[in-house]
Amino acid sequence: MTEFKPEEKFKRLAKIGPDVLQCIACGDCREQTDYTANPQKWGVCVAREHTSGFEAFFSRGKMQIIRSLWQGKLELSKEMADVIFQCPTCNACSEACAYDMDNVALYEALRAELVDAGCGLEAHIPMNQAMVELLNPYGRDNKLKTKWLEKLDFKVKDANTEQAELLYFVGCTAALTPDIENVAVNTAKILNKLGIDFSVFGEHEVCCGS
């Protein structure tokens, strides 16, 4: 019988997979009570609160899934992806962890393994295509990433042609979402007020993939 070698089968998890063995399944990542609040309140995992609440939907369960994969007791599947992609990757579970584990790094590595194995979510396909073809996940013309600059009464350097001390990476959401573009506008105003020499990529800014 061939010896199972997880580091060869799971290339992405191999970099951090063994870290999952530190988990002692204490459950602090599931819920903690704030006794100082009035009334007292509890909660850690958003995914647990907004799903069926079964073990697999919060960190302790996901750690067990990764551990089982690492030990060759479980296979990647679309059903697994449906659970793993429920996580918003807020990393609140890591903040609650006594071992200070980087839980989200493990979840993201597992997601990458699922996608590599053809088990990614079909709903993500159009978004992924848009990021490749249009450089943003919203399916919008990337030239619109400069539109928010029209709200400024000063010129911002173009990082593609001009040198600056700081590069402000605006991001797709702030640059392309009208309701949120004031985040970009106000950030630029603050940088300008502080006298910081900065630039932006504008229409050439590529999605960070977050």
C-alpha positions in Angstrom: 0.0 0.0 0.0 1.3 3.4 -1.0 2.1 5.7 1.9 -0.2 8.8 1.9 1.8 12.0 1.7 -0.4 15.0 2.3 2.4 17.5 1.5 2.4 16.1 -2.1 -1.4 15.9 -2.6 -2.1 19.3 -1.0 0.5 21.7 -2.3 -1.2 24.8 -0.9 -2.0 23.4 2.5 1.5 21.9 2.7 2.9 25.3 3.6 0.7 25.7 6.7 -1.3 22.5 7.0 0.6 21.0 9.9 -0.4 24.1 12.0 -3.9 22.7 12.2 -2.6 20.0 14.5 -2.2 22.7 17.2 -5.9 23.0 17.5 -7.2 21.4 20.7 -10.9 21.9 19.8 -11.6 24.0 22.9 -14.4 25.9 21.1 -13.4 29.4 22.0 -13.7 30.2 18.3 -17.4 29.2 18.5 -18.6 31.5 21.2 -17.4 33.6 24.1 -19.5 35.5 26.6 -19.0 39.2 27.3 -19.9 39.4 31.0 -19.2 43.1 31.1 -22.1 43.9 28.7 -25.5 44.7 30.0 -27.3 42.5 29.0 -24.6 39.9 28.7 -23.9 39.0 25.1 -22.0 36.2 23.4 -20.6 35.4 19.9 -17.5 35.0 17.9 -18.2 33.3 14.6 -20.5 35.2 12.2 -20.8 32.1 9.9 -22.1 30.0 12.7 -24.7 32.6 13.6 -26.0 33.0 10.1 -26.0 29.3 9.0 -27.4 26.1 10.4 -24.8 26.5 13.2 -23.4 23.0 12.7 -19.8 22.3 13.7 -18.4 22.5 10.2 -19.5 26.2 9.9 -17.2 27.5 12.6 -13.5 27.3 13.1 -13.3 24.1 15.2 -15.2 22.2 12.6 -13.2 23.6 9.7 -10.0 22.7 11.6 -11.3 19.1 11.8 -12.0 19.1 8.1 -8.4 20.2 7.3 -7.0 17.7 9.8 -9.0 14.9 8.2 -7.8 15.9 4.8 -4.2 16.0 6.0 -4.6 12.6 7.5 -6.1 11.1 4.4 -9.5 10.5 6.0 -11.5 12.9 3.8 -11.6 14.0 0.1 -12.2 17.4 -1.4 -15.8 17.9 -2.7 -18.3 20.5 -3.8 -20.2 19.8 -0.6 -17.2 20.8 1.3 -16.8 24.0 -0.7 -20.4 25.0 0.1 -19.4 25.0 3.8 -15.9 26.5 3.5 -17.0 29.4 1.3 -19.6 30.5 3.9 -16.8 31.9 6.0 -16.3 35.7 5.6 -12.6 35.4 6.6 -13.0 38.1 9.3 -10.5 36.1 11.5 -12.4 36.7 14.7 -11.8 33.1 15.5 -8.1 33.7 15.4 -8.4 36.6 17.8 -10.2 34.2 20.2 -7.7 31.4 19.8 -5.4 30.7 22.7 -2.7 29.3 20.3 -2.9 32.5 18.1 -3.4 30.5 15.0 -3.8 32.2 11.6 -7.1 30.5 10.9 -7.9 32.4 7.8 -4.6 31.4 6.1 -5.7 27.8 6.6 -9.2 28.4 5.2 -7.8 30.3 2.2 -5.3 27.5 1.5 -8.2 25.0 1.6 -10.3 27.1 -0.7 -7.4 27.2 -3.2 -7.1 23.4 -3.0 -10.9 23.1 -3.7 -10.6 25.4 -6.7 -7.6 23.5 -8.0 -9.5 20.2 -7.6 -12.5 21.6 -9.7 -14.7 22.0 -6.6 -14.9 25.7 -6.5 -18.3 27.5 -6.5 -19.9 28.0 -9.9 -21.2 31.4 -8.8 -17.6 32.6 -8.7 -16.9 31.8 -12.4 -18.3 35.0 -13.9 -16.6 37.1 -11.2 -13.2 35.4 -11.9 -13.7 35.9 -15.7 -14.4 39.6 -15.1 -11.2 40.0 -13.0 -9.2 38.5 -15.9 -10.9 40.4 -18.7 -11.8 43.7 -17.0 -9.4 43.7 -14.1 -12.2 44.0 -11.6 -14.9 41.6 -10.3 -17.9 43.9 -10.9 -17.9 43.6 -14.7 -17.4 47.3 -15.2 -15.1 49.2 -17.5 -11.9 49.7 -15.5 -11.6 53.2 -16.9 -14.3 54.2 -14.4 -11.7 53.7 -11.6 -10.6 57.3 -12.2 -14.1 58.8 -12.0 -13.9 59.4 -8.2 -10.9 61.7 -8.9 -13.3 64.2 -10.4 -14.6 65.0 -6.9 -11.2 66.3 -5.8 -10.0 70.0 -6.2 -6.4 68.9 -6.6 -4.5 66.7 -9.0 -3.4 63.2 -8.0 -0.3 61.7 -9.6 -0.7 58.9 -12.1 1.5 56.0 -10.8 1.9 54.7 -14.3 3.9 57.8 -15.4 4.8 59.7 -12.3 7.0 59.0 -9.3 5.6 59.5 -5.7 6.5 58.7 -2.2 3.4 56.7 -1.6 1.1 54.6 -3.8 -2.5 54.6 -2.7 -4.1 51.3 -3.8 -7.7 52.3 -3.9 -9.3 48.9 -4.6 -12.2 48.0 -6.8 -15.0 48.5 -4.3 -14.1 52.1 -3.3 -13.3 53.1 -6.9 -16.3 51.5 -8.6 -19.1 51.7 -6.1 -20.8 55.1 -6.1 -22.1 54.6 -2.5 -18.6 53.9 -1.2 -16.4 56.1 -3.4 -16.3 58.7 -0.7 -13.9 56.4 1.1 -11.4 57.0 -1.7 -12.2 60.7 -1.9 -11.7 61.3 1.8 -8.6 59.2 2.0 -7.1 61.2 -0.9 -8.1 64.5 0.9 -6.5 63.3 4.1 -3.2 62.4 2.3 -3.2 65.7 0.6 -3.9 67.6 3.8 -1.0 65.9 5.4 1.2 66.9 2.6 2.0 63.4 1.5 3.2 62.9 -2.1 1.0 60.1 -3.4 -0.2 58.5 -6.6 -2.8 56.0 -7.8 -2.9 53.4 -10.6 -6.3 54.6 -11.9 -7.7 52.6 -14.8 -4.6 50.4 -14.7 -5.2 49.2 -11.1 -5.7 45.4 -11.1 -8.0 43.7 -8.6 -6.2 42.5 -5.5 -8.5 39.4 -5.4 -9.7 39.9 -1.8 
